Amino acid sequence: MGKITLTDDIWGVLDESLHDCVTSCTLGFPPAYAEMILYQLGWDGSRFDCQLTGKRIRPLILLLTTNALGGEWRQAVPAAVAIELIHNFSLVHDDIQDRSQKRRGRDTVWVKYGEAQAINTGDALLALANLSLLELTNHYLPQT
């Protein structure tokens, strides 16, 4: 067994937080609602059944920078989740505009679910990003 690095730990927490954000915010909605969002993020059903999640480089940079500057990186996870969700929001809409057929080696959301549902999926990703940012004010930022 190899040594687990900070980056490995961050990726695990980030993926779990992303998955939890989507599934908790879509409880009670038709399953297709969460399915389309999770599909864009690289999962098909369970977060453990697909390795097409992308690099997650933007949230990783945020969390590593927080750690390097002496902050507690776990407190910045909601911001990192928001960054990844916003990035994917932009990818969904960009794929529609560019008529891109494939992303990460599989059909784009608009190809798989239709253009209207892809627009809704992208917009939902942006709304979820805002909800994730609210966690910072509820749990980590001082109230004035």
N, C-alpha and C positions, 0 to 999 in steps of 0.2 A: 504494500500500500504506500502510495506517495503522500507527501505532506499536503495538507489543505492550505491554500493561500488565502489571503484577504480577498483577492479577486474572486476566488471560488465561492467564498462565503457570501460576498456581495451578490454575485449572480444568483445564488440559491434564494436569498432573501428577496431580491428584486423580482424574480420569476414568481415566487409564491405570492408576493404582494400584488403583482399585476393580476394574477389569476384570481386572487381573493377579491380584488377591487371589482372586476368584471362580474364575477358570480354573485357577490353580495348585492351589487347594485341592480342586478337583473332578476332577482328572486321574484317569483310571482308573475313574471312576464312569459310569453310564449317561448319555448326552448330555442326557436330559430333566432330570437333576438340576441341571446348570448352567443349562440353558435357562430353567427357572422362576425362578431367582434373577436371571439377567440380564434376563429379561422385566420383573420388578418394578423393577429399576434403570433401565429404559428402553431396553434394547438388545434387538434381535432378531438374534441371531447375532453379527455383527461390531459392535464398539463405534462404528463409523463410519456405520452404516446407519439410525440412528434418533435423532431430536432430541427425544425425550420424556423426557429424563433428570431433569427437575425443576430446581429452582434451586440445589440443593446449598448452600443458604445457611448451614446450621449448620457444616459443615466449613470453608466459606469464612471465616466469622467466626473460627473457631479459628485458622486459618492466618494471616489478616491480623492478628489480635491478637498472635500469636507474633512476627510480623515487626515490628509497631509497638513491641513491648516489647524489641526488640533481639535476639530469638532467631533461630535459623536455621529458617525455616518448613518447609524440606524435612525436617528431623528430626521434625517434628510430624505428618507425613503419615499415619503409621499410626494416630495418634489421630483424625485427621480422617476417615480411612476408617472407623474403628470407629463414629464418631458417625453417619455416613451410613447404615451398615449397621443400626445400632440404630434409627434413625429409620424406615427401611424395614421393619424387623421389626414395629415398632408399627403402621405403615400396613397391612400385610398382615392382622394380627390385628384391627385396627379395622374394616377393610373387611368381614371376615367377621361381626363382631359387629353392625355397622350394616346388613349386607346391601347394601352399596354395590356397584352394578353397574359403575361406571366410575371410573377414575382416570387423570388426564392424557389424557382423551379416548379411552381404549380400555378393553376389558374388564379388570376386576380379576383378580388371580391366581386367586381362588377361583371366579370365573365361568368362566375359561378352562380351568383344570386340575382343578377340583373342590375342595370344602372341605377334605378330608383332605390333599391335596397342598399346598394353600395353608398349612395349619397347619405342615406339614413345611418348607415354604419359609421361612416366618417364623422358625421355630426354627433353621433352617440359617443364616439371616442373622445371628441372635444369636450362634451359634457362630462364624461367620466374624469377627464383631466382636471376640470374645475372642481369636481367633488373631491378628488385626491388632494388638491391644494388646500381645500378647506380643512383637511385633517391637520395641517400645520398650525392653523389658528386654534383648533380645538384641543390640540395636545402638546404642542411644542413651543409656540411663540407666546411671549408674555402678553397678557391682556392689559390694555391701557385704559 
